Amino acid sequence: MRRLFVLLTFIILFSQALMAQEQTAPAAEKVTFPMVTVPDEITDPQARAKYLGEHFWDNVDFATASEALVEQGLIDMASIFPLLNSETLISSITALVKKAETSKEGLLMMLSLADKYLYGTASPLYNEAAYRGLLQSALISKALNKADKEPYQKQLVILEMNNEGSAAVDFDMQLVDGSKAKLSDIEAPVSILFFYAADNLDCKLQRFRLTQARLVNYLQRAGGIKIVAVCVEGDKAAWEKFRAVSPKEWLHVFDASGKIKSENLYDLRTLPRLYLLDEQKTVLLKNTKADDIEQYLVQIIQASDSVPAAE
């Protein structure tokens, strides 16, 4: 049964990748990616996914491969990422870079396409862990010079900040009454950072989803959660309009200095962005959604209920 579930999951994810390809790939050149064949003796679904990930590019010569071929391969490969554990994901990415770096132009092509598909916020294949691993591997490659690496080094710096399990970067903020405070000043068992632009429609939709998150709102009323709504774009008038129709229980703050974005304290390439923090301001969830926060909190509550009380 478990094998059947994994195989069905693989089929669904691969179908989604093909749909993403139709939505995002240019219609110019039609190519057939030279897929590897997984040995018949490897029967375990997880082991087959691992083999496929680590040998995905065996039949590709990056020195002669067209951009369309590499693009299709990356889209197809991204479909198996959810089936791989973190260790296998990195080994698959490492194998990709090792294969691509036989040609500097091929490696640069791969990085450009990965930026689009794995790091592009509008991409259905967005995968920050895979893209971070790709940059880490590519930036130690001798195939690239300092100038080649510079833009990707800047991206990696941002990607390495505020990851799950690390301390959230502290920042200054202006309160409604004009006084100033820091993120570290906020006292709450759990905090939700909601970065937004006051005039952005997606930000307004995320605001609505947060107001409809039943568990979040229950815990907020009980004092277990503090929602910190941080306006990082828009003038004071737009900020006032936004918060006028937002819950009064939220802590509404304004990035008056603009440093959060200008100094890349958080990855705010697109807005809105949500982060879930614990009492010590350690990141629990990064670049998440209201529904994912609800699910995470439910799991925490269920886990705590299952722990026997101490005698």
SULDA-V961874 format. One record per residue. N is the residue number from 1. RES is the residue in one small letter. SS is DSSP state (alpha for helix, beta for strand, coil for the rest). PSI is psi as a letter, one per 40 degrees, with the letter a starting at -180 (none if undefined). BURIAL is 1 if it has 24 or more other C-alpha atoms within 12 Angstrom, else 0. Layout:
<<N | RES | SS | PSI | BURIAL> <N | RES | SS | PSI | BURIAL>>
This chain:
<<1 | m | coil | d | 0> <2 | r | alpha | d | 0> <3 | r | alpha | d | 0> <4 | l | alpha | d | 0> <5 | f | alpha | d | 0> <6 | v | alpha | d | 0> <7 | l | alpha | d | 0> <8 | l | alpha | d | 0> <9 | t | alpha | d | 0> <10 | f | alpha | d | 1> <11 | i | alpha | d | 0> <12 | i | alpha | d | 0> <13 | l | alpha | d | 1> <14 | f | alpha | d | 1> <15 | s | alpha | d | 0> <16 | q | alpha | d | 0> <17 | a | alpha | d | 1> <18 | l | alpha | d | 1> <19 | m | alpha | d | 0> <20 | a | alpha | d | 1> <21 | q | alpha | d | 1> <22 | e | alpha | d | 0> <23 | q | alpha | d | 0> <24 | t | alpha | d | 0> <25 | a | coil | i | 1> <26 | p | coil | i | 0> <27 | a | coil | e | 0> <28 | a | coil | c | 0> <29 | e | coil | h | 0> <30 | k | coil | h | 0> <31 | v | coil | i | 0> <32 | t | coil | h | 0> <33 | f | coil | h | 1> <34 | p | coil | g | 0> <35 | m | coil | i | 0> <36 | v | coil | i | 0> <37 | t | coil | h | 0> <38 | v | coil | h | 0> <39 | p | coil | h | 0> <40 | d | coil | d | 0> <41 | e | coil | e | 0> <42 | i | coil | h | 0> <43 | t | coil | d | 0> <44 | d | coil | h | 0> <45 | p | alpha | d | 1> <46 | q | alpha | d | 1> <47 | a | alpha | d | 0> <48 | r | alpha | d | 1> <49 | a | alpha | d | 1> <50 | k | alpha | d | 1> <51 | y | alpha | d | 1> <52 | l | alpha | d | 1> <53 | g | alpha | d | 1> <54 | e | alpha | e | 1> <55 | h | alpha | e | 1> <56 | f | coil | d | 1> <57 | w | coil | e | 1> <58 | d | coil | d | 1> <59 | n | coil | e | 0> <60 | v | coil | h | 1> <61 | d | coil | h | 1> <62 | f | coil | e | 1> <63 | a | coil | d | 0> <64 | t | coil | e | 0> <65 | a | coil | h | 1> <66 | s | coil | i | 0> <67 | e | alpha | d | 1> <68 | a | alpha | d | 1> <69 | l | alpha | d | 1> <70 | v | alpha | d | 1> <71 | e | alpha | d | 1> <72 | q | alpha | d | 1> <73 | g | alpha | d | 1> <74 | l | alpha | d | 1> <75 | i | alpha | d | 1> <76 | d | alpha | d | 1> <77 | m | alpha | d | 1> <78 | a | alpha | d | 1> <79 | s | coil | d | 1> <80 | i | coil | e | 1> <81 | f | alpha | d | 1> <82 | p | alpha | e | 1> <83 | l | alpha | e | 1> <84 | l | coil | i | 1> <85 | n | coil | i | 0> <86 | s | alpha | d | 0> <87 | e | alpha | d | 0> <88 | t | alpha | d | 1> <89 | l | alpha | d | 1> <90 | i | alpha | d | 1> <91 | s | alpha | d | 1> <92 | s | alpha | d | 1> <93 | i | alpha | d | 1> <94 | t | alpha | d | 1> <95 | a | alpha | d | 1> <96 | l | alpha | d | 1> <97 | v | alpha | d | 1> <98 | k | alpha | d | 1> <99 | k | alpha | d | 1> <100 | a | alpha | d | 1> <101 | e | coil | e | 1> <102 | t | coil | e | 1> <103 | s | coil | h | 0> <104 | k | alpha | d | 1> <105 | e | alpha | d | 1> <106 | g | alpha | d | 1> <107 | l | alpha | d | 1> <108 | l | alpha | d | 1> <109 | m | alpha | d | 1> <110 | m | alpha | d | 1> <111 | l | alpha | d | 1> <112 | s | alpha | d | 1> <113 | l | alpha | d | 1> <114 | a | alpha | d | 1> <115 | d | alpha | d | 1> <116 | k | alpha | d | 1> <117 | y | alpha | d | 1> <118 | l | coil | d | 1> <119 | y | coil | e | 1> <120 | g | coil | h | 0> <121 | t | coil | d | 0> <122 | a | coil | e | 0> <123 | s | coil | h | 1> <124 | p | coil | e | 1> <125 | l | coil | e | 1> <126 | y | coil | h | 1> <127 | n | coil | g | 1> <128 | e | alpha | d | 1> <129 | a | alpha | d | 1> <130 | a | alpha | d | 1> <131 | y | alpha | d | 1> <132 | r | alpha | d | 1> <133 | g | alpha | d | 1> <134 | l | alpha | d | 1> <135 | l | alpha | d | 1> <136 | q | alpha | d | 1> <137 | s | alpha | d | 1> <138 | a | alpha | d | 1> <139 | l | coil | e | 1> <140 | i | coil | e | 0> <141 | s | coil | h | 1> <142 | k | coil | e | 0> <143 | a | coil | d | 1> <144 | l | coil | i | 1> <145 | n | coil | i | 0> <146 | k | alpha | d | 0> <147 | a | alpha | d | 0> <148 | d | alpha | d | 1> <149 | k | alpha | d | 1> <150 | e | alpha | d | 0> <151 | p | alpha | d | 0> <152 | y | alpha | d | 1> <153 | q | alpha | d | 0> <154 | k | alpha | d | 0> <155 | q | alpha | d | 1> <156 | l | alpha | d | 1> <157 | v | alpha | d | 0> <158 | i | alpha | d | 1> <159 | l | alpha | d | 1> <160 | e | coil | e | 1> <161 | m | coil | i | 1> <162 | n | coil | f | 1> <163 | n | coil | i | 1> <164 | e | coil | h | 0> <165 | g | coil | e | 0> <166 | s | coil | i | 0> <167 | a | beta | h | 1> <168 | a | coil | h | 1> <169 | v | coil | h | 1> <170 | d | coil | i | 1> <171 | f | coil | i | 1> <172 | d | beta | i | 1> <173 | m | beta | i | 1> <174 | q | beta | h | 1> <175 | l | beta | i | 1> <176 | v | coil | d | 1> <177 | d | coil | e | 0> <178 | g | coil | e | 0> <179 | s | coil | i | 0> <180 | k | beta | i | 0> <181 | a | beta | i | 1> <182 | k | beta | i | 0> <183 | l | alpha | d | 1> <184 | s | alpha | e | 0> <185 | d | alpha | e | 0> <186 | i | coil | h | 1> <187 | e | coil | h | 0> <188 | a | coil | i | 1> <189 | p | coil | d | 0> <190 | v | beta | i | 1> <191 | s | beta | i | 1> <192 | i | beta | h | 1> <193 | l | beta | h | 1> <194 | f | beta | g | 1> <195 | f | beta | h | 1> <196 | y | beta | i | 1> <197 | a | beta | h | 1> <198 | a | coil | d | 1> <199 | d | coil | e | 1> <200 | n | coil | h | 0> <201 | l | alpha | d | 0> <202 | d | alpha | d | 0> <203 | c | alpha | d | 1> <204 | k | alpha | d | 1> <205 | l | alpha | d | 0> <206 | q | alpha | d | 1> <207 | r | alpha | d | 1> <208 | f | alpha | d | 0> <209 | r | alpha | d | 1> <210 | l | alpha | d | 1> <211 | t | alpha | d | 1> <212 | q | alpha | e | 0> <213 | a | coil | h | 1> <214 | r | alpha | d | 0> <215 | l | alpha | d | 1> <216 | v | alpha | d | 1> <217 | n | alpha | d | 1> <218 | y | alpha | d | 0> <219 | l | alpha | d | 1> <220 | q | alpha | d | 1> <221 | r | alpha | d | 0> <222 | a | coil | e | 0> <223 | g | coil | e | 0> <224 | g | coil | e | 0> <225 | i | beta | i | 1> <226 | k | beta | h | 1> <227 | i | beta | h | 1> <228 | v | beta | h | 1> <229 | a | beta | h | 1> <230 | v | beta | h | 1> <231 | c | beta | h | 1> <232 | v | beta | e | 1> <233 | e | beta | i | 1> <234 | g | coil | i | 0> <235 | d | coil | i | 0> <236 | k | alpha | d | 1> <237 | a | alpha | d | 0> <238 | a | alpha | d | 0> <239 | w | alpha | d | 1> <240 | e | alpha | d | 0> <241 | k | alpha | d | 0> <242 | f | alpha | d | 1> <243 | r | alpha | e | 1> <244 | a | alpha | d | 0> <245 | v | coil | e | 0> <246 | s | coil | i | 1> <247 | p | coil | h | 0> <248 | k | coil | e | 0> <249 | e | coil | e | 0> <250 | w | coil | i | 1> <251 | l | beta | h | 1> <252 | h | beta | h | 1> <253 | v | beta | i | 1> <254 | f | beta | h | 1> <255 | d | coil | g | 1> <256 | a | coil | d | 1> <257 | s | coil | d | 0> <258 | g | coil | e | 0> <259 | k | alpha | d | 0> <260 | i | alpha | d | 1> <261 | k | alpha | d | 1> <262 | s | alpha | d | 0> <263 | e | coil | e | 0> <264 | n | coil | f | 0> <265 | l | coil | d | 1> <266 | y | coil | i | 1> <267 | d | coil | g | 1> <268 | l | coil | f | 1> <269 | r | coil | d | 1> <270 | t | coil | i | 0> <271 | l | coil | i | 1> <272 | p | coil | i | 1> <273 | r | beta | h | 1> <274 | l | beta | h | 1> <275 | y | beta | h | 1> <276 | l | beta | h | 1> <277 | l | beta | i | 1> <278 | d | beta | a | 1> <279 | e | coil | d | 0> <280 | q | coil | e | 0> <281 | k | coil | f | 1> <282 | t | beta | h | 1> <283 | v | beta | h | 1> <284 | l | beta | d | 1> <285 | l | beta | h | 1> <286 | k | coil | h | 1> <287 | n | coil | f | 1> <288 | t | coil | a | 1> <289 | k | coil | i | 1> <290 | a | alpha | d | 1> <291 | d | alpha | d | 0> <292 | d | alpha | d | 0> <293 | i | alpha | d | 1> <294 | e | alpha | d | 1> <295 | q | alpha | d | 0> <296 | y | alpha | d | 0> <297 | l | alpha | d | 1> <298 | v | alpha | d | 0> <299 | q | alpha | d | 0> <300 | i | alpha | d | 0> <301 | i | alpha | d | 0> <302 | q | alpha | d | 0> <303 | a | alpha | d | 0> <304 | s | alpha | d | 0> <305 | d | alpha | d | 0> <306 | s | alpha | e | 0> <307 | v | coil | h | 0> <308 | p | coil | i | 0> <309 | a | coil | i | 0> <310 | a | coil | h | 0> <311 | e | coil | none | 0>>
